[in-house]
């Protein structure tokens, strides 16, 4: 009789989806709160609250897996079987791109079914009156009521409404009759689990905000409402941990103690001191810098065995782990700021990586801090994985490396390429790579774009296509001079170390880092309404000497994080 479960659950999930579909964000009004807000920052003209858009956000694959683990203790990573999340900009958590395709909807159903079958038996301990061979239906239903309230609160990241409790109890009762016996409470629990794990209230981070009748909004700006403490608990947990709230966050939400900046900041600082925060910071840098593509893209394109005989695919995971371990060590062990990430003369290596780099390092497989020659190496810019990623299979690539600096680190998009792109020259061992690409400066068809990329990429020419330092190329002297143009720190430089120092001292780069964190943390791009929130983030970032952890905490204290436009509810068609 279990074949009736999908129909029962479909009715419940469909009702919840219809409820959400009847709501839309009203963006037409002027956002804001009066300039007399008691806990606002002193931001000049930024006295009014400007929350910007608050799109509904689906859980990413990472967030789904983490949430399932926290909710059920299930480490099967079911979301790994889902289609890859669509990447928008640099990140896979952008609300506008997180659509649910028919295939993903089917896989949500399959995952919910398997998770329910696997975990329902272990949850029966929470329904003691339902145990034994012939449980009393009334006592068992009372236990089911308590379970639905407790588990549902964690699954939906908020208390269930009485209507939701009643609906799930009805679903439980219906499920108890679908087992092999006449009354099977375990199938009832299984039915509730399937329904909750397919509900949009689980799969999405649903936020309506809360109209405080004791402290109504400014009459001039009535469409701005604060998020509830439960909604802020989820915003904190998914920003800082990529997962659902923990016990402390739920307790704070229960007490409605996530209303002020001080309350939110206290929780954010607690959370930043946990291992899960390190994973979230790693996730940001993996996506922002493209570290996740080191293994997939380099493996797909390969490296020339003739030119790079020391290359092996075993290096790919080591290269990625080097940059991840370096950033983790710098941010969480050294309290490093942005400048250190660009200029540090150390990295993290194990025995294999030290041998690859040709430096004295650890004697084990564990990653340890290794000091490097400061005249050659500078922060993550000289990590082999990134240099190899932004290179060709048989040579370095000033174009790709320069484009990486321009787009990712400076947040500047070069002009689009022409309709007809000349073929790149083939490898010529009588010329350096730089000499072969001099045509870009001479050809007017190419110079418009390449003047913004090549002079940045030439600074990396002391590093070959697999990211190892070299004094010469084909026995020829290397010219690693370049020039920054159209930045706030323009000027010539010689080599990547000088380039790294110029970038580290660029306010444009620091603001770019803050902008990228804004997009990652809020799951959307900036809008004009976000000007004051961005200004607040940048000001706090600067006051903290550009400390990365302080930047993350600053994201939790803005109007865009704490408020939203009111939802206009419409009748479902």
C-alpha positions as CSV (number, residue, x, y, z in Angstrom):
1,X,0.0,0.0,0.0
2,X,3.0,2.3,0.1
3,X,2.3,3.1,-3.5
4,X,-0.3,5.6,-2.2
5,X,2.3,7.6,-0.4
6,X,3.3,9.8,-3.4
7,X,-0.3,10.8,-4.0
8,X,-0.9,11.8,-0.3
9,X,2.4,13.7,-0.1
10,X,1.8,15.4,-3.4
11,X,-1.4,16.9,-2.1
12,X,0.4,18.3,0.9
13,X,3.5,19.6,-1.0
14,X,1.3,21.1,-3.7
15,X,-0.7,23.0,-1.2
16,X,2.5,24.5,0.4
17,X,3.8,25.4,-3.1
18,X,0.5,27.1,-4.0
19,X,0.7,29.1,-0.7
20,X,4.2,30.4,-1.6
21,X,3.3,31.0,-5.2
22,X,0.6,33.4,-4.0
23,X,3.2,35.7,-2.5
24,X,5.4,38.1,-4.3
25,X,8.0,40.7,-3.3
26,X,6.7,44.3,-3.5
27,X,9.7,46.2,-4.8
28,X,7.7,49.3,-5.9
29,X,7.8,51.3,-2.7
30,X,10.6,53.4,-1.3
31,X,12.5,51.2,1.2
32,X,13.7,52.5,4.5
33,X,13.3,53.4,8.1
34,X,13.5,56.9,9.6
35,X,17.0,58.3,10.1
36,X,16.3,58.1,13.8
37,X,16.8,54.3,13.9
38,X,18.4,53.7,17.3
39,X,21.0,51.1,16.3
40,X,21.9,52.4,12.8
41,X,25.5,53.1,11.7
42,X,26.6,56.7,11.1
43,X,26.8,56.5,7.3
44,X,26.1,60.1,6.3
45,X,23.1,60.1,4.0
46,X,22.6,56.3,4.7
47,X,20.2,56.8,7.6
48,X,17.2,55.1,6.1
49,X,16.8,51.3,5.9
50,X,17.4,50.0,2.3
51,X,17.1,46.2,2.3
52,X,17.3,45.6,-1.4
53,X,15.7,42.5,-2.9
54,X,15.1,39.3,-0.8
55,X,14.6,36.5,-3.3
56,X,13.5,33.1,-2.1
57,X,16.5,30.8,-2.1
58,X,16.6,27.1,-2.8
59,X,19.2,25.0,-0.9
60,X,22.3,24.3,-2.9
61,X,23.6,20.7,-3.1
62,X,26.2,21.5,-0.4
63,X,23.5,23.1,1.8
64,X,21.1,20.2,1.2
65,X,23.7,17.6,2.2
66,X,24.8,19.6,5.3
67,X,21.2,20.1,6.4
68,X,20.3,16.5,6.0
69,X,23.3,15.6,8.1
70,X,22.4,18.0,10.9
71,X,18.7,17.1,10.7
72,X,19.0,13.3,10.6
73,X,22.6,12.5,11.2
74,X,22.6,11.0,7.7
75,X,26.0,11.2,5.9
76,X,24.9,9.6,2.6
77,X,25.3,12.9,0.8
78,X,22.1,12.4,-1.3
79,X,22.5,15.7,-3.2
80,X,25.6,14.5,-4.9
81,X,23.2,12.7,-7.3
82,X,21.4,15.9,-8.1
83,X,22.2,17.9,-11.2
84,X,25.0,20.4,-10.6
85,X,23.8,23.8,-9.3
86,X,23.8,26.5,-12.0
87,X,26.7,28.9,-11.6
88,X,25.9,32.6,-12.0
89,X,28.8,35.0,-11.8
90,X,31.4,33.0,-9.8
91,X,28.9,31.2,-7.5
92,X,26.5,28.3,-7.4
93,X,24.2,29.8,-4.7
94,X,22.6,32.6,-6.6
95,X,18.8,32.6,-6.1
96,X,17.9,33.6,-9.6
97,X,19.7,30.5,-11.0
98,X,18.5,28.0,-8.5
99,X,15.5,26.8,-10.4
100,X,13.9,23.4,-9.9
101,X,13.9,21.4,-13.2
102,X,11.6,18.4,-13.6
103,X,14.6,16.1,-13.2
104,X,15.6,17.8,-9.9
105,X,12.0,17.6,-8.7
106,X,12.0,13.9,-9.4
107,X,15.3,13.5,-7.6
108,X,14.0,15.4,-4.6
109,X,11.2,12.9,-4.4
110,X,13.6,9.9,-4.7
111,X,15.9,11.3,-2.1
112,X,13.0,12.0,0.3
113,X,11.8,8.5,-0.1
114,X,15.2,6.9,0.5
115,X,16.0,9.1,3.4
116,X,12.6,8.4,5.0
117,X,13.0,4.6,4.6
118,X,16.5,4.7,6.1
119,X,15.8,7.1,9.0
120,X,12.2,6.4,10.1
121,X,13.2,3.4,12.2
122,X,15.8,5.4,14.2
123,X,13.3,8.2,14.9
124,X,10.7,5.8,16.5
125,X,12.5,6.3,19.8
126,X,10.9,9.8,19.8
127,X,7.5,8.2,19.7
128,X,7.6,5.8,22.7
129,X,3.8,5.2,22.8
130,X,4.1,3.9,19.2
131,X,6.4,1.1,20.1
132,X,5.4,-2.5,20.8
133,X,3.3,-4.9,18.8
134,X,-0.1,-3.2,19.2
135,X,0.2,0.5,20.2
136,X,-2.7,2.5,21.3
137,X,-3.6,4.8,18.3
138,X,-4.6,7.7,20.5
139,X,-1.4,7.7,22.6
140,X,0.6,7.1,19.5
141,X,-1.0,10.0,17.7
142,X,-0.2,12.2,20.7
143,X,3.5,11.2,20.4
144,X,3.3,11.9,16.7
145,X,2.0,15.4,17.4
146,X,5.0,16.1,19.6
147,X,7.4,14.6,17.0
148,X,5.9,16.6,14.2
149,X,6.2,19.8,16.2
150,X,9.8,19.1,17.2
151,X,11.1,17.6,13.9
152,X,9.1,20.0,11.8
153,X,10.5,23.0,13.6
154,X,14.0,21.9,12.7
155,X,13.2,20.9,9.2
156,X,11.3,24.1,8.4
157,X,13.7,26.2,10.6
158,X,10.7,27.7,12.4
159,X,7.7,26.5,14.5
160,X,5.0,24.9,12.5
161,X,1.6,26.6,12.4
162,X,-1.4,24.8,14.0
163,X,-2.8,24.1,10.5
164,X,0.5,22.6,9.4
165,X,0.6,20.4,12.6
166,X,-3.0,19.2,11.9
167,X,-2.2,18.4,8.3
168,X,0.9,16.4,9.1
169,X,-1.0,14.5,11.9
170,X,-3.6,13.6,9.3
171,X,-0.8,12.5,7.0
172,X,0.7,10.4,9.8
173,X,-2.6,8.7,10.5
174,X,-3.1,8.0,6.8
175,X,0.4,6.6,6.6
176,X,-0.1,4.2,9.5
177,X,-2.7,2.3,7.4
178,X,-0.3,1.8,4.5
179,X,2.0,-0.7,6.1
180,X,1.9,-4.4,6.1
181,X,0.0,-4.5,9.3
182,X,-3.3,-2.8,10.0
183,X,-1.6,-0.1,12.1
184,X,2.1,0.6,11.3
185,X,3.3,3.9,13.0
186,X,6.7,3.6,11.4
187,X,5.2,4.0,8.0
188,X,3.3,7.0,9.4
189,X,6.7,8.6,10.4
190,X,8.1,7.6,7.0
191,X,5.2,9.4,5.4
192,X,5.7,12.6,7.4
193,X,9.4,12.6,6.6
194,X,8.8,12.3,2.9
195,X,6.3,15.1,3.0
196,X,8.6,17.4,5.0
197,X,11.7,16.7,2.9
198,X,9.8,17.6,-0.3
199,X,8.1,20.7,1.1
200,X,9.2,24.1,-0.2
201,X,9.5,25.1,3.4
202,X,12.4,22.6,3.7
203,X,13.9,23.0,0.2
204,X,13.8,26.8,0.2
205,X,14.7,29.4,2.7
206,X,11.3,31.0,3.0
207,X,11.3,34.5,4.5
208,X,8.2,36.7,4.9
209,X,9.5,39.1,7.6
210,X,7.5,40.3,10.6
211,X,5.3,43.3,11.1
212,X,5.9,44.4,14.7
213,X,2.6,46.0,15.8
214,X,4.3,47.4,18.9
215,X,6.9,49.1,16.7
216,X,5.3,49.7,13.3
217,X,7.4,50.8,10.4
218,X,7.9,54.4,9.4
219,X,4.6,55.5,7.8
220,X,6.6,57.1,4.9
221,X,8.2,53.7,4.2
222,X,5.6,51.1,5.2
223,X,6.9,48.3,2.9
224,X,10.0,47.6,5.0
225,X,9.8,44.9,7.6
226,X,12.4,43.2,9.9
227,X,13.0,39.5,9.4
228,X,11.9,37.3,12.3
229,X,14.5,35.8,14.6
230,X,13.9,32.4,13.0
231,X,14.6,33.8,9.6
232,X,17.7,35.6,10.8
233,X,18.9,32.3,12.5
234,X,18.7,30.7,9.1
235,X,20.4,33.6,7.3
236,X,23.2,33.3,9.8
237,X,23.6,29.6,9.7
238,X,23.5,29.3,5.9
239,X,25.9,32.2,5.4
240,X,28.5,31.2,8.1
241,X,28.0,27.4,8.1
242,X,26.2,26.4,4.8
243,X,23.7,24.5,6.9
244,X,20.7,24.8,9.3
245,X,20.7,26.6,12.7
246,X,22.2,24.8,15.7
247,X,20.6,24.5,19.2
248,X,22.0,27.9,20.3
249,X,20.5,29.7,17.3
250,X,17.1,28.0,17.8
251,X,17.2,29.0,21.5
252,X,18.0,32.6,20.5
253,X,15.2,32.6,18.0
254,X,12.8,31.1,20.6
255,X,13.6,34.0,22.9
256,X,13.3,36.4,20.0
257,X,16.9,37.5,20.6
258,X,18.0,38.0,17.1
259,X,16.5,41.4,16.7
260,X,19.4,43.9,17.2
261,X,22.8,44.2,15.7
262,X,24.5,43.4,19.0
263,X,22.5,40.1,19.3
264,X,23.3,39.1,15.7
265,X,26.9,40.1,16.0
266,X,27.3,38.0,19.2
267,X,26.0,34.9,17.4
268,X,28.1,35.6,14.3
269,X,31.3,35.8,16.3
270,X,30.4,32.6,18.2
271,X,29.8,30.9,14.9
272,X,33.0,32.1,13.3
273,X,35.0,30.4,16.0
274,X,33.7,26.9,14.9
275,X,35.1,24.4,12.4
276,X,32.0,24.8,10.2
277,X,32.8,28.4,9.6
278,X,36.1,27.4,8.1
279,X,34.3,25.2,5.6
280,X,32.1,28.1,4.5
281,X,35.1,30.3,4.0
282,X,36.7,27.5,2.0
283,X,33.6,27.2,-0.1
284,X,33.7,30.9,-0.9
285,X,37.3,30.9,-2.0
286,X,36.9,27.6,-3.9
287,X,34.3,29.2,-6.0
288,X,35.6,32.8,-6.2
289,X,39.1,31.8,-7.3
290,X,38.0,28.8,-9.4
291,X,39.7,26.2,-7.2
292,X,37.0,23.7,-7.9
293,X,38.0,23.7,-11.6
294,X,41.6,22.8,-11.0
295,X,40.8,19.1,-11.0
296,X,38.0,19.0,-13.6
297,X,39.3,21.5,-16.1
298,X,43.0,20.7,-16.1
299,X,42.3,17.0,-16.2
300,X,40.0,17.5,-19.2
301,X,42.5,19.6,-21.1
302,X,45.6,17.8,-19.9
303,X,49.2,19.0,-20.0
304,X,51.8,18.2,-22.6
305,X,53.9,15.2,-21.5
306,X,56.7,16.3,-23.8
307,X,57.0,19.8,-22.3
308,X,56.0,18.9,-18.8
309,X,57.2,15.4,-18.1
310,X,56.9,15.9,-14.3
311,X,53.2,16.6,-14.5
312,X,50.7,13.9,-13.2
313,X,47.0,14.0,-12.4
314,X,47.9,13.2,-8.8
315,X,49.1,16.8,-8.5
316,X,45.6,18.3,-9.1
317,X,44.1,17.6,-5.7
318,X,47.3,18.6,-4.0
319,X,47.3,22.0,-5.9
320,X,43.7,22.6,-4.8
321,X,44.4,21.6,-1.2
322,X,47.4,23.9,-1.1
323,X,45.4,27.0,-1.8
324,X,42.6,25.9,0.5
325,X,45.0,25.1,3.3
326,X,46.9,28.4,2.9
327,X,43.8,30.5,3.1
328,X,42.4,28.5,6.0
329,X,45.7,28.9,7.9
330,X,46.1,32.6,7.1
331,X,42.5,33.5,7.9
332,X,41.9,31.4,11.0
333,X,45.4,30.8,12.5
334,X,47.1,34.1,11.6
335,X,44.0,36.4,11.5
336,X,45.3,37.6,8.1
337,X,43.9,40.4,6.2
338,X,43.5,40.7,2.4
339,X,47.0,42.0,1.9
340,X,48.5,38.9,3.5
341,X,46.6,36.7,1.1
342,X,48.3,38.5,-1.8
343,X,51.8,38.9,-0.4
344,X,52.5,36.1,2.1
345,X,55.9,34.5,1.5
346,X,54.7,31.2,2.9
347,X,52.3,28.5,1.8
348,X,51.1,25.1,3.0
349,X,52.7,22.0,1.5
350,X,53.2,18.3,2.1
351,X,56.1,16.1,1.0
352,X,54.8,15.6,-2.5
353,X,54.2,19.2,-3.1
354,X,57.5,20.3,-1.7
355,X,59.2,17.9,-4.1
356,X,57.2,19.3,-7.0
357,X,58.1,22.9,-6.1
358,X,61.8,21.9,-5.4
359,X,61.8,23.4,-2.0
360,X,62.7,22.0,1.5
361,X,59.4,21.0,3.1
362,X,57.6,18.4,5.2
363,X,58.5,14.7,5.3
364,X,54.9,13.5,5.6
365,X,51.6,13.7,3.7
366,X,50.3,16.3,6.1
367,X,50.2,19.9,5.0
368,X,52.5,22.2,7.0
369,X,53.5,25.8,6.7
370,X,56.6,26.3,4.5
371,X,58.5,29.5,4.1
372,X,59.3,30.6,0.5
373,X,61.7,32.9,-1.3
374,X,60.0,36.3,-1.0
375,X,61.6,37.4,-4.3
376,X,59.8,34.7,-6.2
377,X,56.6,33.9,-4.4
378,X,53.6,36.0,-3.2
379,X,50.5,34.6,-1.6
380,X,48.0,32.6,-3.7
381,X,49.0,34.4,-6.9
382,X,52.0,32.0,-7.1
383,X,50.2,28.8,-6.3
384,X,50.8,26.2,-8.9
385,X,47.2,25.2,-9.1
386,X,45.9,28.6,-10.1
387,X,48.8,29.2,-12.4
388,X,48.2,25.9,-14.1
389,X,44.5,26.4,-14.3
390,X,45.0,29.8,-16.1
391,X,47.5,28.4,-18.6
392,X,47.4,26.3,-21.7
393,X,48.3,22.6,-22.0
394,X,51.7,23.4,-23.6
395,X,52.6,26.8,-22.4
396,X,51.8,29.6,-19.9
397,X,49.0,32.0,-20.8
398,X,49.4,35.8,-20.2
399,X,45.9,36.2,-21.5
400,X,44.1,33.8,-19.1
401,X,46.2,34.9,-16.2
402,X,45.6,38.6,-16.9
403,X,41.9,38.0,-17.5
404,X,41.8,36.3,-14.1
405,X,43.3,39.3,-12.4
406,X,41.2,41.8,-14.2
407,X,37.8,40.0,-13.8
408,X,38.1,38.1,-10.5
409,X,40.5,40.3,-8.4
410,X,39.6,43.7,-9.8
411,X,36.0,43.1,-10.6
412,X,36.4,44.6,-14.1
413,X,35.1,42.9,-17.2
414,X,37.2,43.6,-20.3
415,X,35.3,44.5,-23.5
416,X,33.8,41.6,-25.4
417,X,36.1,39.9,-28.0
418,X,35.7,40.7,-31.7
419,X,33.5,38.5,-33.9
420,X,36.6,37.0,-35.6
421,X,39.4,36.0,-33.2
422,X,42.8,35.2,-34.7
423,X,44.2,31.8,-33.9
424,X,46.9,31.8,-31.2
425,X,50.4,31.1,-32.3
426,X,51.8,27.6,-32.0
427,X,54.6,26.9,-29.5
428,X,57.9,28.2,-30.9
429,X,61.0,27.4,-29.0
430,X,62.9,30.3,-30.7
431,X,60.6,32.9,-29.0
432,X,59.3,33.4,-25.5
433,X,55.6,33.3,-24.9
434,X,55.6,37.1,-24.4
435,X,57.3,37.6,-27.8
436,X,54.8,35.5,-29.5
437,X,51.8,37.4,-28.1
438,X,53.2,40.9,-28.9
439,X,50.8,40.9,-31.8
440,X,48.0,41.8,-29.4
441,X,49.5,45.2,-28.8
442,X,50.1,45.9,-32.5
443,X,46.8,44.6,-33.9
444,X,44.0,47.2,-33.4
445,X,41.5,44.4,-33.6
446,X,43.0,42.9,-30.4
447,X,44.5,45.8,-28.5
448,X,41.2,47.1,-27.0
449,X,40.7,44.0,-24.9
450,X,44.3,42.8,-24.5
451,X,45.7,46.1,-23.2
452,X,43.7,45.3,-20.1
453,X,44.8,41.7,-19.8
454,X,48.2,41.0,-21.3
455,X,50.2,43.6,-19.2
456,X,48.8,41.9,-16.1
457,X,49.5,38.4,-17.4
458,X,53.1,39.1,-18.4
459,X,54.0,39.5,-14.7
460,X,53.5,35.8,-14.2
461,X,55.9,34.7,-17.0
462,X,58.4,33.4,-14.6
463,X,56.0,30.5,-14.0
464,X,55.4,27.9,-16.6
465,X,52.2,26.1,-17.7
466,X,52.2,23.9,-14.6
467,X,53.0,26.7,-12.2
468,X,56.7,26.1,-11.5
469,X,59.2,28.9,-11.3
470,X,61.6,29.3,-14.2
471,X,64.5,31.6,-14.8
472,X,64.3,31.2,-18.6
473,X,62.0,29.9,-21.3
474,X,63.6,27.8,-24.0
475,X,66.9,29.2,-22.7
476,X,65.7,32.7,-23.5
477,X,65.6,35.6,-21.0
478,X,62.1,36.2,-19.5
479,X,60.6,39.7,-19.5
480,X,58.1,39.8,-16.6
481,X,57.5,43.5,-16.6
482,X,53.9,44.8,-16.9
483,X,51.7,47.7,-16.1
484,X,48.4,48.2,-14.2
485,X,46.0,50.4,-16.2
486,X,42.5,51.7,-15.4
487,X,42.8,50.9,-11.7
488,X,43.3,53.0,-8.5
489,X,46.9,51.9,-8.3
490,X,48.1,52.2,-11.9
491,X,51.8,52.0,-12.9
492,X,54.6,49.7,-14.0
493,X,55.8,46.6,-12.1
494,X,58.4,43.9,-12.6
495,X,57.3,40.4,-11.8
496,X,54.5,38.9,-9.8
497,X,55.8,39.9,-6.4
498,X,55.6,43.6,-7.4
499,X,52.2,43.0,-9.0
500,X,50.9,41.3,-5.8
501,X,52.0,44.2,-3.7
502,X,50.3,46.7,-6.0
503,X,47.1,44.6,-5.9
504,X,47.3,44.3,-2.1
505,X,47.4,48.0,-1.8
506,X,44.5,48.7,-4.1
507,X,41.3,49.8,-2.6
508,X,39.6,48.6,-5.8
509,X,40.8,45.1,-5.0
510,X,39.6,45.2,-1.4
511,X,36.2,46.5,-2.5
512,X,36.1,43.8,-5.1
513,X,36.7,41.2,-2.4
514,X,33.8,42.7,-0.3
515,X,31.6,42.8,-3.4
516,X,32.3,39.1,-4.1
517,X,31.5,38.2,-0.5
518,X,28.2,40.3,-0.8
519,X,27.2,38.2,-3.8
520,X,28.1,34.9,-2.2
521,X,26.6,35.8,1.2
522,X,23.3,37.1,0.0
523,X,22.9,34.9,-3.0
524,X,22.4,37.7,-5.4
525,X,24.2,40.6,-7.1
526,X,24.2,44.2,-5.8
527,X,21.4,46.6,-6.7
528,X,21.2,50.4,-6.4
529,X,19.2,49.9,-3.2
530,X,22.2,48.1,-1.7
531,X,24.5,51.2,-1.8
532,X,24.2,51.9,1.9
533,X,24.6,48.2,2.9
534,X,27.7,47.9,0.7
535,X,29.1,51.2,2.1
536,X,28.6,49.8,5.6
537,X,30.4,46.6,4.8
538,X,33.3,48.4,3.2
539,X,33.6,50.8,6.1
540,X,33.7,48.0,8.7
541,X,36.1,46.0,6.5
542,X,38.5,49.0,6.4
543,X,38.1,49.7,10.1
544,X,39.2,46.1,10.8
545,X,42.3,46.6,8.5
546,X,40.7,44.3,5.9
547,X,40.5,41.3,8.1
548,X,38.6,38.5,6.3
549,X,36.7,37.3,9.4
550,X,35.6,40.8,10.2
551,X,34.4,41.2,6.6
552,X,32.2,38.1,7.0
553,X,30.7,39.4,10.3
554,X,30.0,42.7,8.6
555,X,27.8,41.0,6.1
556,X,25.4,40.0,9.0
557,X,24.9,43.6,10.2
558,X,23.5,45.4,7.2
559,X,20.0,46.4,6.3
560,X,20.1,44.0,3.4
561,X,20.7,41.1,5.9
562,X,18.2,42.2,8.6
563,X,15.3,43.5,6.7
564,X,13.2,42.9,3.6
565,X,10.4,44.5,1.6
566,X,7.0,43.4,2.8
567,X,5.3,40.5,1.0
568,X,2.1,41.3,-0.9
569,X,-0.1,38.3,-0.6
570,X,-2.4,37.5,-3.6
571,X,-5.1,35.0,-4.0
572,X,-3.9,31.9,-5.7
573,X,-5.4,31.5,-9.2
